[in-house]
Amino acid sequence: MKHQKWLVADTAVADHHLLSPHESIFSSFGSQSIWAIPVEDYPNLISIVGHISSSISNELARMDYLKLDVSAEVKKKMVRPLTGILVYVLFDRLIRVTKLAQHQRDMMFKVPNTYIFDMVTSKEVLYAMARDNWVFNQYLINEFSGFERETFFNEDKLSNMKEGHDHAKWTFYGGYTDQLASLHPLKKLVGLMQFKIRQNLHFARMLFQKPNLIPGTGIVYHNKYFRKKGMNNSRTGPLFLNELFQVDQILKKIKPDIEKRRVLSEKFVPIFEAQLKSAFNTLGLQDSEVDKKAQAFSKLFFEFFPLSGLEGAPIGFKKALKCLHHFNKSKAFLTSYTSASEYYLYVNAAASHLGYTMYGIQHSGRGGYLANDPIIAEENISGSDYYITSGWTHPESHLPSWKKAALPMSSPAYSEQKKWFRPNSNCNNRVLIALGEIFRFPVVYDGTYYVDTRMKWAESIEAILKELSDNNVEVWIKTYCTTSLELLRSVLDKWLKDYSSVVLLDDIRKGKARELFNEVSATIWDVPAGGFIESLFHGTPAFSLSSPDLMRFQPEAEIHIQSLIDNGLLNHDPVTLAKNVRSAITHKDWWKDPNRKIAIDSFMDAYVKTDDNWQEEWMALFKKILKN
């Protein structure tokens, strides 16, 4: 006799709504399911997602649904980034449901009925729903599984709005909150008017002076250093670093064309079916109802494909085109985000149409050595003609990349930070543990944080805490953001109870860790990304986990990564990491070890190139761009 259970998106959902017995499609800190996706499977998975995304994008670009008289290549600049994230999210959920069905043949499941209230307007809305909205994820599971849907609480359907998943109350670091993230309407209007005045003044000055400026926005970490060096002024530098227009005002006025989406959904079913059959065969999955899965996949794809990439694309594209005409001399655009939001993908598409050259700029650390998955490749690299890196030049074969070449150059942000380097001589027996981006549901991974390794991850951090606490080392813990803090709450409470030397920091602002480098003797990171590098540049010994069970490194970086492991900075084993930390905080000569210095310097030279006179190198590039 088959037993029946609730199948839910996450254990917390079942606990909150008292659904018992249940199974969760995503692993929690207390379980490890057989339908999880292990780290070693991700290269294959991402390669498949990339292939499906490219095929669908190519087909959409060939069609006339955008109503724009532009090339297919230009259309792809607007379609591919949105297709990439949506295919990833759908395929991830589909794989989990399919694996569950294969391994739980003797179990009957039922699912809570759900309803999605709003149309997805933008990439940000899609990202928010996929990362933090349990109703959205439950809806995908329901559609793919075909299991019996059951109501509860005497409600017909649970909607995202009823569960507090209102996007007006969502922020990247805070998730869905009770407070409106948006400003008061009057303040918002004043802000928009100020933006318009500044924008018109800039354009008027440009038209009058006709300066030969290169437009650039979203350069993030490097932006303030460009400004400090006077590189954003027509008299002293070649850059125009102001935003050209605001997208949210455009998307507000767009309505979905339901009939067009229905027609597209039906048209693409055979394409998705062929792609899914190939993907299942590659992953060794068996499903006799791939045709039904393909119908569900196509339905969901066009149900949640953002308005910005379909109905809103012509308006956004034309707006970007109008703004870029002001820069008809430079024929180049600089950005760290080639398609992170609609603003960037519209500008990218318009720039391509006008024959501009798109220069992507590396966002921060971790480039070239940590294995990327879609988010870095899709948002920061893909869509650029040239990609300016901090030293490395190799693409990742299974991911979308730059079109022409990588340009290795000194990092302005890290070059300036390195000037503050002083070997940390603190012997206060205190360390900082900075925890990374732990979210409830997987969205688009960057190759470092995986929902399915939470239990292993938590065990590793706890082993570090035990070793340090047993040796009377005070440990400050900083979580990544509010959403991560809430997800980790039960784990953090256990650590605070079990280890008296652990202190949980209340201030979890982004960048707060950097302010603490001089107050601790060493820092510990769950992944050797930007914070790990910044700590070393500030002179504070930095250590990180590097277990292949938790993350992957690019093969080209193997020599440098192994050298950091040999010298104790990276550690597969958490107890060994803690012992290396203890050794560093009790010996003032940690920085003087010649082999360690060579390992750090060679790693930095390869992946975080710096130069005290970086501005001369960059000015030479800008002059070359303008000359050409």
Buried (B, 14 or more C-beta within 10 A) or exposed (E): EEEEBBBBBBBBBBBEBEBEEBBBBBBBBEEEBEBBBEBEEBBBBBBBBBBBBBBBBBBBBEEEBBEBEBEEEBBBBBBBBBBBBBBBBBBBBBBBBBBBBEEBEEBEBBBBBBBBEEBBBBBBBBBBBBBBBBBBBBBBBBBBBBBEEEEEEEEEBBBBBBBEBBBEBBBBEBBBBEEEBEEEEEEEEEEEEEBEEEBEEBBEEBEEEEBEBBBBBBBBBBBBBBBEBEBBBBEEBBBBBBBBBBBBEBBEEBEBBEEEBEEBBEEBBEBBBBBBBBBBEEBEBEBEEBBEBBBBBBBBBBBBBBBBBBBBBBBBBBBBBEBBEBBEEBBBBBBBBBBBBBBBBBBBBBBBBBEBBBBBBBBBBBBBBBBBBBBBBBBBBBBBBBBBBBBBEEBBEBBBBBBEEBBBBBBBBBBBBBEEBEEBEBEEBBBBBBBBBBBBBBBBBBBBBBBBBBBBBBEBBBBBBBBBBEBEBBBBBBBBBBBBBBBBEEBBEEBEEEBEBBBBBEEBEEEEBBEBBEEBBBBBBBBBBBBBBBBBBBBBBBBBBBBEBBBBBBEBBEEBBBBBBEBBBBBBBBEBBBBBBBEBBEEBEBBEBEEBEEBBEBBBEBBBBBBEEBBEBBBEBBEEBBEE
